[in-house]
Structure formats: structure tokens, C-alpha cells
Amino acid sequence: MFLVRLDNEDMILGYVSGKIRRSFIRILSGDTVKIEVSRYDSTRCRIIYRLCNKDSKD
């Protein structure tokens, strides 16, 4: 479980989707991610994609 900060500075609780977990993709603090917000509870989201950071060496 991760705390995700949105562009409007709100914080919501995010969890990793099964596709990311199955592919062993690591998500670290400070990474930019794409999320899906739950339609039933707007305080929860699913992390579906890890975006490339411009300052990372990888």
C-alpha cells in the first residue's frame, strides 16, 4: 500500500495492480505513476503503470 499524492496535493491510498505485481515491477518513493481511482471510494486507487522519471539513470 502506498500513499499517492495527486497533482492537486490530495493524498489517497493506492495499491499495486496484479499486472505490475506479476511482472515484478518495483515502485519506490518518489516515482511517478498512473492510477485508476475507485468509482465507489474516491480515497482509494489502483496503481496501473510506473512512468519513466527523467532524472533516473535507468
mmCIF file of the N, C-alpha and C atoms, coordinates in Angstrom:
data_MODEL
# 
_entry.id   MODEL 
# 
loop_
_atom_site.group_PDB 
_atom_site.id 
_atom_site.type_symbol 
_atom_site.label_atom_id 
_atom_site.label_alt_id 
_atom_site.label_comp_id 
_atom_site.label_asym_id 
_atom_site.label_entity_id 
_atom_site.label_seq_id 
_atom_site.pdbx_PDB_ins_code 
_atom_site.Cartn_x 
_atom_site.Cartn_y 
_atom_site.Cartn_z 
_atom_site.occupancy 
_atom_site.B_iso_or_equiv 
_atom_site.pdbx_formal_charge 
_atom_site.auth_seq_id 
_atom_site.auth_comp_id 
_atom_site.auth_asym_id 
_atom_site.auth_atom_id 
_atom_site.pdbx_PDB_model_num 
ATOM 1   N N  . MET A 1 1  ? 0.839   -1.168  0.000   1.00 0.00 ? 1  MET A N  1 
ATOM 2   C CA . MET A 1 1  ? 0.000   0.000   0.000   1.00 0.00 ? 1  MET A CA 1 
ATOM 3   C C  . MET A 1 1  ? 0.893   1.243   0.000   1.00 0.00 ? 1  MET A C  1 
ATOM 4   N N  . PHE A 1 2  ? 0.484   2.216   -0.774  1.00 0.00 ? 2  PHE A N  1 
ATOM 5   C CA . PHE A 1 2  ? 1.250   3.439   -0.928  1.00 0.00 ? 2  PHE A CA 1 
ATOM 6   C C  . PHE A 1 2  ? 0.334   4.639   -0.712  1.00 0.00 ? 2  PHE A C  1 
ATOM 7   N N  . LEU A 1 3  ? 0.893   5.709   -0.203  1.00 0.00 ? 3  LEU A N  1 
ATOM 8   C CA . LEU A 1 3  ? 0.191   6.987   -0.194  1.00 0.00 ? 3  LEU A CA 1 
ATOM 9   C C  . LEU A 1 3  ? 0.573   7.705   -1.473  1.00 0.00 ? 3  LEU A C  1 
ATOM 10  N N  . VAL A 1 4  ? -0.405  8.076   -2.260  1.00 0.00 ? 4  VAL A N  1 
ATOM 11  C CA . VAL A 1 4  ? -0.180  8.694   -3.561  1.00 0.00 ? 4  VAL A CA 1 
ATOM 12  C C  . VAL A 1 4  ? -0.597  10.163  -3.473  1.00 0.00 ? 4  VAL A C  1 
ATOM 13  N N  . ARG A 1 5  ? 0.312   11.065  -3.851  1.00 0.00 ? 5  ARG A N  1 
ATOM 14  C CA . ARG A 1 5  ? -0.002  12.488  -3.873  1.00 0.00 ? 5  ARG A CA 1 
ATOM 15  C C  . ARG A 1 5  ? -0.414  12.877  -5.282  1.00 0.00 ? 5  ARG A C  1 
ATOM 16  N N  . LEU A 1 6  ? -1.605  13.429  -5.401  1.00 0.00 ? 6  LEU A N  1 
ATOM 17  C CA . LEU A 1 6  ? -2.116  13.862  -6.695  1.00 0.00 ? 6  LEU A CA 1 
ATOM 18  C C  . LEU A 1 6  ? -1.576  15.236  -7.051  1.00 0.00 ? 6  LEU A C  1 
ATOM 19  N N  . ASP A 1 7  ? -1.830  15.676  -8.285  1.00 0.00 ? 7  ASP A N  1 
ATOM 20  C CA . ASP A 1 7  ? -1.371  16.988  -8.730  1.00 0.00 ? 7  ASP A CA 1 
ATOM 21  C C  . ASP A 1 7  ? -1.990  18.125  -7.931  1.00 0.00 ? 7  ASP A C  1 
ATOM 22  N N  . ASN A 1 8  ? -3.197  17.916  -7.404  1.00 0.00 ? 8  ASN A N  1 
ATOM 23  C CA . ASN A 1 8  ? -3.846  18.962  -6.616  1.00 0.00 ? 8  ASN A CA 1 
ATOM 24  C C  . ASN A 1 8  ? -3.516  18.845  -5.128  1.00 0.00 ? 8  ASN A C  1 
ATOM 25  N N  . GLU A 1 9  ? -2.431  18.114  -4.790  1.00 0.00 ? 9  GLU A N  1 
ATOM 26  C CA . GLU A 1 9  ? -1.886  17.947  -3.443  1.00 0.00 ? 9  GLU A CA 1 
ATOM 27  C C  . GLU A 1 9  ? -2.757  17.102  -2.512  1.00 0.00 ? 9  GLU A C  1 
ATOM 28  N N  . ASP A 1 10 ? -3.792  16.424  -3.010  1.00 0.00 ? 10 ASP A N  1 
ATOM 29  C CA . ASP A 1 10 ? -4.558  15.484  -2.195  1.00 0.00 ? 10 ASP A CA 1 
ATOM 30  C C  . ASP A 1 10 ? -3.774  14.192  -2.051  1.00 0.00 ? 10 ASP A C  1 
ATOM 31  N N  . MET A 1 11 ? -3.967  13.492  -0.936  1.00 0.00 ? 11 MET A N  1 
ATOM 32  C CA . MET A 1 11 ? -3.309  12.215  -0.694  1.00 0.00 ? 11 MET A CA 1 
ATOM 33  C C  . MET A 1 11 ? -4.379  11.125  -0.673  1.00 0.00 ? 11 MET A C  1 
ATOM 34  N N  . ILE A 1 12 ? -4.151  10.044  -1.441  1.00 0.00 ? 12 ILE A N  1 
ATOM 35  C CA . ILE A 1 12 ? -5.067  8.916   -1.441  1.00 0.00 ? 12 ILE A CA 1 
ATOM 36  C C  . ILE A 1 12 ? -4.260  7.630   -1.303  1.00 0.00 ? 12 ILE A C  1 
ATOM 37  N N  . LEU A 1 13 ? -4.925  6.577   -0.874  1.00 0.00 ? 13 LEU A N  1 
ATOM 38  C CA . LEU A 1 13 ? -4.284  5.296   -0.644  1.00 0.00 ? 13 LEU A CA 1 
ATOM 39  C C  . LEU A 1 13 ? -4.286  4.482   -1.930  1.00 0.00 ? 13 LEU A C  1 
ATOM 40  N N  . GLY A 1 14 ? -3.112  4.021   -2.357  1.00 0.00 ? 14 GLY A N  1 
ATOM 41  C CA . GLY A 1 14 ? -3.004  3.263   -3.593  1.00 0.00 ? 14 GLY A CA 1 
ATOM 42  C C  . GLY A 1 14 ? -2.413  1.886   -3.359  1.00 0.00 ? 14 GLY A C  1 
ATOM 43  N N  . TYR A 1 15 ? -2.869  0.926   -4.150  1.00 0.00 ? 15 TYR A N  1 
ATOM 44  C CA . TYR A 1 15 ? -2.309  -0.414  -4.088  1.00 0.00 ? 15 TYR A CA 1 
ATOM 45  C C  . TYR A 1 15 ? -1.887  -0.832  -5.486  1.00 0.00 ? 15 TYR A C  1 
ATOM 46  N N  . VAL A 1 16 ? -1.010  -1.805  -5.564  1.00 0.00 ? 16 VAL A N  1 
ATOM 47  C CA . VAL A 1 16 ? -0.408  -2.233  -6.822  1.00 0.00 ? 16 VAL A CA 1 
ATOM 48  C C  . VAL A 1 16 ? -1.358  -3.196  -7.534  1.00 0.00 ? 16 VAL A C  1 
ATOM 49  N N  . SER A 1 17 ? -1.524  -2.996  -8.840  1.00 0.00 ? 17 SER A N  1 
ATOM 50  C CA . SER A 1 17 ? -2.375  -3.889  -9.618  1.00 0.00 ? 17 SER A CA 1 
ATOM 51  C C  . SER A 1 17 ? -1.681  -5.239  -9.811  1.00 0.00 ? 17 SER A C  1 
ATOM 52  N N  . GLY A 1 18 ? -2.462  -6.225  -10.182 1.00 0.00 ? 18 GLY A N  1 
ATOM 53  C CA . GLY A 1 18 ? -1.936  -7.572  -10.353 1.00 0.00 ? 18 GLY A CA 1 
ATOM 54  C C  . GLY A 1 18 ? -0.929  -7.693  -11.472 1.00 0.00 ? 18 GLY A C  1 
ATOM 55  N N  . LYS A 1 19 ? -1.096  -6.921  -12.548 1.00 0.00 ? 19 LYS A N  1 
ATOM 56  C CA . LYS A 1 19 ? -0.174  -6.972  -13.682 1.00 0.00 ? 19 LYS A CA 1 
ATOM 57  C C  . LYS A 1 19 ? 1.213   -6.479  -13.283 1.00 0.00 ? 19 LYS A C  1 
ATOM 58  N N  . ILE A 1 20 ? 1.267   -5.417  -12.473 1.00 0.00 ? 20 ILE A N  1 
ATOM 59  C CA . ILE A 1 20 ? 2.559   -4.903  -12.002 1.00 0.00 ? 20 ILE A CA 1 
ATOM 60  C C  . ILE A 1 20 ? 3.181   -5.899  -11.028 1.00 0.00 ? 20 ILE A C  1 
ATOM 61  N N  . ARG A 1 21 ? 2.372   -6.471  -10.156 1.00 0.00 ? 21 ARG A N  1 
ATOM 62  C CA . ARG A 1 21 ? 2.878   -7.444  -9.187  1.00 0.00 ? 21 ARG A CA 1 
ATOM 63  C C  . ARG A 1 21 ? 3.402   -8.684  -9.899  1.00 0.00 ? 21 ARG A C  1 
ATOM 64  N N  . ARG A 1 22 ? 2.709   -9.138  -10.930 1.00 0.00 ? 22 ARG A N  1 
ATOM 65  C CA . ARG A 1 22 ? 3.115   -10.326 -11.679 1.00 0.00 ? 22 ARG A CA 1 
ATOM 66  C C  . ARG A 1 22 ? 4.405   -10.101 -12.455 1.00 0.00 ? 22 ARG A C  1 
ATOM 67  N N  . SER A 1 23 ? 4.630   -8.860  -12.910 1.00 0.00 ? 23 SER A N  1 
ATOM 68  C CA . SER A 1 23 ? 5.831   -8.533  -13.685 1.00 0.00 ? 23 SER A CA 1 
ATOM 69  C C  . SER A 1 23 ? 7.011   -8.129  -12.812 1.00 0.00 ? 23 SER A C  1 
ATOM 70  N N  . PHE A 1 24 ? 6.849   -8.156  -11.476 1.00 0.00 ? 24 PHE A N  1 
ATOM 71  C CA . PHE A 1 24 ? 7.892   -7.811  -10.508 1.00 0.00 ? 24 PHE A CA 1 
ATOM 72  C C  . PHE A 1 24 ? 8.435   -6.394  -10.718 1.00 0.00 ? 24 PHE A C  1 
ATOM 73  N N  . ILE A 1 25 ? 7.565   -5.453  -11.058 1.00 0.00 ? 25 ILE A N  1 
ATOM 74  C CA . ILE A 1 25 ? 7.972   -4.054  -11.230 1.00 0.00 ? 25 ILE A CA 1 
ATOM 75  C C  . ILE A 1 25 ? 8.032   -3.402  -9.859  1.00 0.00 ? 25 ILE A C  1 
ATOM 76  N N  . ARG A 1 26 ? 9.155   -2.786  -9.550  1.00 0.00 ? 26 ARG A N  1 
ATOM 77  C CA . ARG A 1 26 ? 9.353   -2.150  -8.249  1.00 0.00 ? 26 ARG A CA 1 
ATOM 78  C C  . ARG A 1 26 ? 8.868   -0.715  -8.306  1.00 0.00 ? 26 ARG A C  1 
ATOM 79  N N  . ILE A 1 27 ? 8.151   -0.299  -7.291  1.00 0.00 ? 27 ILE A N  1 
ATOM 80  C CA . ILE A 1 27 ? 7.709   1.082   -7.165  1.00 0.00 ? 27 ILE A CA 1 
ATOM 81  C C  . ILE A 1 27 ? 8.344   1.640   -5.904  1.00 0.00 ? 27 ILE A C  1 
ATOM 82  N N  . LEU A 1 28 ? 9.074   2.744   -6.053  1.00 0.00 ? 28 LEU A N  1 
ATOM 83  C CA . LEU A 1 28 ? 9.772   3.359   -4.943  1.00 0.00 ? 28 LEU A CA 1 
ATOM 84  C C  . LEU A 1 28 ? 9.161   4.713   -4.621  1.00 0.00 ? 28 LEU A C  1 
ATOM 85  N N  . SER A 1 29 ? 9.516   5.223   -3.481  1.00 0.00 ? 29 SER A N  1 
ATOM 86  C CA . SER A 1 29 ? 9.063   6.548   -3.079  1.00 0.00 ? 29 SER A CA 1 
ATOM 87  C C  . SER A 1 29 ? 9.596   7.588   -4.058  1.00 0.00 ? 29 SER A C  1 
ATOM 88  N N  . GLY A 1 30 ? 8.745   8.459   -4.548  1.00 0.00 ? 30 GLY A N  1 
ATOM 89  C CA . GLY A 1 30 ? 9.147   9.486   -5.498  1.00 0.00 ? 30 GLY A CA 1 
ATOM 90  C C  . GLY A 1 30 ? 8.890   9.130   -6.947  1.00 0.00 ? 30 GLY A C  1 
ATOM 91  N N  . ASP A 1 31 ? 8.485   7.900   -7.235  1.00 0.00 ? 31 ASP A N  1 
ATOM 92  C CA . ASP A 1 31 ? 8.177   7.504   -8.606  1.00 0.00 ? 31 ASP A CA 1 
ATOM 93  C C  . ASP A 1 31 ? 6.875   8.145   -9.070  1.00 0.00 ? 31 ASP A C  1 
ATOM 94  N N  . THR A 1 32 ? 6.800   8.425   -10.363 1.00 0.00 ? 32 THR A N  1 
ATOM 95  C CA . THR A 1 32 ? 5.576   8.931   -10.972 1.00 0.00 ? 32 THR A CA 1 
ATOM 96  C C  . THR A 1 32 ? 4.802   7.736   -11.506 1.00 0.00 ? 32 THR A C  1 
ATOM 97  N N  . VAL A 1 33 ? 3.524   7.658   -11.156 1.00 0.00 ? 33 VAL A N  1 
ATOM 98  C CA . VAL A 1 33 ? 2.717   6.505   -11.535 1.00 0.00 ? 33 VAL A CA 1 
ATOM 99  C C  . VAL A 1 33 ? 1.396   6.962   -12.147 1.00 0.00 ? 33 VAL A C  1 
ATOM 100 N N  . LYS A 1 34 ? 0.791   6.058   -12.911 1.00 0.00 ? 34 LYS A N  1 
ATOM 101 C CA . LYS A 1 34 ? -0.550  6.271   -13.451 1.00 0.00 ? 34 LYS A CA 1 
ATOM 102 C C  . LYS A 1 34 ? -1.501  5.453   -12.587 1.00 0.00 ? 34 LYS A C  1 
ATOM 103 N N  . ILE A 1 35 ? -2.640  6.051   -12.223 1.00 0.00 ? 35 ILE A N  1 
ATOM 104 C CA . ILE A 1 35 ? -3.555  5.387   -11.305 1.00 0.00 ? 35 ILE A CA 1 
ATOM 105 C C  . ILE A 1 35 ? -4.969  5.364   -11.864 1.00 0.00 ? 35 ILE A C  1 
ATOM 106 N N  . GLU A 1 36 ? -5.781  4.473   -11.312 1.00 0.00 ? 36 GLU A N  1 
ATOM 107 C CA . GLU A 1 36 ? -7.227  4.433   -11.539 1.00 0.00 ? 36 GLU A CA 1 
ATOM 108 C C  . GLU A 1 36 ? -7.888  4.667   -10.194 1.00 0.00 ? 36 GLU A C  1 
ATOM 109 N N  . VAL A 1 37 ? -8.698  5.695   -10.079 1.00 0.00 ? 37 VAL A N  1 
ATOM 110 C CA . VAL A 1 37 ? -9.399  5.980   -8.831  1.00 0.00 ? 37 VAL A CA 1 
ATOM 111 C C  . VAL A 1 37 ? -10.674 5.156   -8.791  1.00 0.00 ? 37 VAL A C  1 
ATOM 112 N N  . SER A 1 38 ? -10.943 4.579   -7.638  1.00 0.00 ? 38 SER A N  1 
ATOM 113 C CA . SER A 1 38 ? -12.139 3.760   -7.469  1.00 0.00 ? 38 SER A CA 1 
ATOM 114 C C  . SER A 1 38 ? -13.386 4.613   -7.626  1.00 0.00 ? 38 SER A C  1 
ATOM 115 N N  . ARG A 1 39 ? -14.372 4.099   -8.320  1.00 0.00 ? 39 ARG A N  1 
ATOM 116 C CA . ARG A 1 39 ? -15.609 4.860   -8.509  1.00 0.00 ? 39 ARG A CA 1 
ATOM 117 C C  . ARG A 1 39 ? -16.484 4.806   -7.269  1.00 0.00 ? 39 ARG A C  1 
ATOM 118 N N  . TYR A 1 40 ? -16.220 3.851   -6.376  1.00 0.00 ? 40 TYR A N  1 
ATOM 119 C CA . TYR A 1 40 ? -17.024 3.706   -5.174  1.00 0.00 ? 40 TYR A CA 1 
ATOM 120 C C  . TYR A 1 40 ? -16.434 4.447   -3.982  1.00 0.00 ? 40 TYR A C  1 
ATOM 121 N N  . ASP A 1 41 ? -15.111 4.546   -3.928  1.00 0.00 ? 41 ASP A N  1 
ATOM 122 C CA . ASP A 1 41 ? -14.435 5.200   -2.807  1.00 0.00 ? 41 ASP A CA 1 
ATOM 123 C C  . ASP A 1 41 ? -13.319 6.067   -3.377  1.00 0.00 ? 41 ASP A C  1 
ATOM 124 N N  . SER A 1 42 ? -13.504 7.365   -3.367  1.00 0.00 ? 42 SER A N  1 
ATOM 125 C CA . SER A 1 42 ? -12.532 8.262   -4.003  1.00 0.00 ? 42 SER A CA 1 
ATOM 126 C C  . SER A 1 42 ? -11.254 8.450   -3.190  1.00 0.00 ? 42 SER A C  1 
ATOM 127 N N  . THR A 1 43 ? -11.131 7.765   -2.053  1.00 0.00 ? 43 THR A N  1 
ATOM 128 C CA . THR A 1 43 ? -9.901  7.837   -1.266  1.00 0.00 ? 43 THR A CA 1 
ATOM 129 C C  . THR A 1 43 ? -8.980  6.652   -1.544  1.00 0.00 ? 43 THR A C  1 
ATOM 130 N N  . ARG A 1 44 ? -9.349  5.796   -2.488  1.00 0.00 ? 44 ARG A N  1 
ATOM 131 C CA . ARG A 1 44 ? -8.539  4.629   -2.838  1.00 0.00 ? 44 ARG A CA 1 
ATOM 132 C C  . ARG A 1 44 ? -8.284  4.602   -4.341  1.00 0.00 ? 44 ARG A C  1 
ATOM 133 N N  . CYS A 1 45 ? -7.122  4.054   -4.709  1.00 0.00 ? 45 CYS A N  1 
ATOM 134 C CA . CYS A 1 45 ? -6.786  3.961   -6.135  1.00 0.00 ? 45 CYS A CA 1 
ATOM 135 C C  . CYS A 1 45 ? -5.954  2.711   -6.374  1.00 0.00 ? 45 CYS A C  1 
ATOM 136 N N  . ARG A 1 46 ? -5.849  2.354   -7.648  1.00 0.00 ? 46 ARG A N  1 
ATOM 137 C CA . ARG A 1 46 ? -5.029  1.227   -8.075  1.00 0.00 ? 46 ARG A CA 1 
ATOM 138 C C  . ARG A 1 46 ? -3.913  1.772   -8.951  1.00 0.00 ? 46 ARG A C  1 
ATOM 139 N N  . ILE A 1 47 ? -2.672  1.411   -8.653  1.00 0.00 ? 47 ILE A N  1 
ATOM 140 C CA . ILE A 1 47 ? -1.517  1.831   -9.444  1.00 0.00 ? 47 ILE A CA 1 
ATOM 141 C C  . ILE A 1 47 ? -1.418  0.881   -10.627 1.00 0.00 ? 47 ILE A C  1 
ATOM 142 N N  . ILE A 1 48 ? -1.530  1.429   -11.858 1.00 0.00 ? 48 ILE A N  1 
ATOM 143 C CA . ILE A 1 48 ? -1.569  0.563   -13.035 1.00 0.00 ? 48 ILE A CA 1 
ATOM 144 C C  . ILE A 1 48 ? -0.337  0.688   -13.922 1.00 0.00 ? 48 ILE A C  1 
ATOM 145 N N  . TYR A 1 49 ? 0.492   1.736   -13.713 1.00 0.00 ? 49 TYR A N  1 
ATOM 146 C CA . TYR A 1 49 ? 1.643   1.929   -14.594 1.00 0.00 ? 49 TYR A CA 1 
ATOM 147 C C  . TYR A 1 49 ? 2.668   2.780   -13.879 1.00 0.00 ? 49 TYR A C  1 
ATOM 148 N N  . ARG A 1 50 ? 3.946   2.429   -14.005 1.00 0.00 ? 50 ARG A N  1 
ATOM 149 C CA . ARG A 1 50 ? 5.040   3.225   -13.464 1.00 0.00 ? 50 ARG A CA 1 
ATOM 150 C C  . ARG A 1 50 ? 5.666   3.989   -14.617 1.00 0.00 ? 50 ARG A C  1 
ATOM 151 N N  . LEU A 1 51 ? 5.644   5.317   -14.541 1.00 0.00 ? 51 LEU A N  1 
ATOM 152 C CA . LEU A 1 51 ? 6.172   6.161   -15.600 1.00 0.00 ? 51 LEU A CA 1 
ATOM 153 C C  . LEU A 1 51 ? 7.672   6.354   -15.440 1.00 0.00 ? 51 LEU A C  1 
ATOM 154 N N  . CYS A 1 52 ? 8.356   6.631   -16.541 1.00 0.00 ? 52 CYS A N  1 
ATOM 155 C CA . CYS A 1 52 ? 9.788   6.883   -16.509 1.00 0.00 ? 52 CYS A CA 1 
ATOM 156 C C  . CYS A 1 52 ? 10.063  8.238   -15.871 1.00 0.00 ? 52 CYS A C  1 
ATOM 157 N N  . ASN A 1 53 ? 11.037  8.265   -14.974 1.00 0.00 ? 53 ASN A N  1 
ATOM 158 C CA . ASN A 1 53 ? 11.475  9.518   -14.388 1.00 0.00 ? 53 ASN A CA 1 
ATOM 159 C C  . ASN A 1 53 ? 12.608  10.077  -15.233 1.00 0.00 ? 53 ASN A C  1 
ATOM 160 N N  . LYS A 1 54 ? 12.583  11.347  -15.496 1.00 0.00 ? 54 LYS A N  1 
ATOM 161 C CA . LYS A 1 54 ? 13.609  11.957  -16.343 1.00 0.00 ? 54 LYS A CA 1 
ATOM 162 C C  . LYS A 1 54 ? 14.965  12.009  -15.654 1.00 0.00 ? 54 LYS A C  1 
ATOM 163 N N  . ASP A 1 55 ? 15.002  12.051  -14.316 1.00 0.00 ? 55 ASP A N  1 
ATOM 164 C CA . ASP A 1 55 ? 16.266  12.162  -13.604 1.00 0.00 ? 55 ASP A CA 1 
ATOM 165 C C  . ASP A 1 55 ? 16.866  10.822  -13.223 1.00 0.00 ? 55 ASP A C  1 
ATOM 166 N N  . SER A 1 56 ? 16.190  9.698   -13.512 1.00 0.00 ? 56 SER A N  1 
ATOM 167 C CA . SER A 1 56 ? 16.746  8.399   -13.143 1.00 0.00 ? 56 SER A CA 1 
ATOM 168 C C  . SER A 1 56 ? 17.809  7.962   -14.151 1.00 0.00 ? 56 SER A C  1 
ATOM 169 N N  . LYS A 1 57 ? 18.742  7.156   -13.691 1.00 0.00 ? 57 LYS A N  1 
ATOM 170 C CA . LYS A 1 57 ? 19.833  6.683   -14.540 1.00 0.00 ? 57 LYS A CA 1 
ATOM 171 C C  . LYS A 1 57 ? 19.426  5.467   -15.369 1.00 0.00 ? 57 LYS A C  1 
ATOM 172 N N  . ASP A 1 58 ? 18.331  4.767   -14.995 1.00 0.00 ? 58 ASP A N  1 
ATOM 173 C CA . ASP A 1 58 ? 17.911  3.545   -15.695 1.00 0.00 ? 58 ASP A CA 1 
ATOM 174 C C  . ASP A 1 58 ? 17.231  3.852   -16.980 1.00 0.00 ? 58 ASP A C  1 
# 
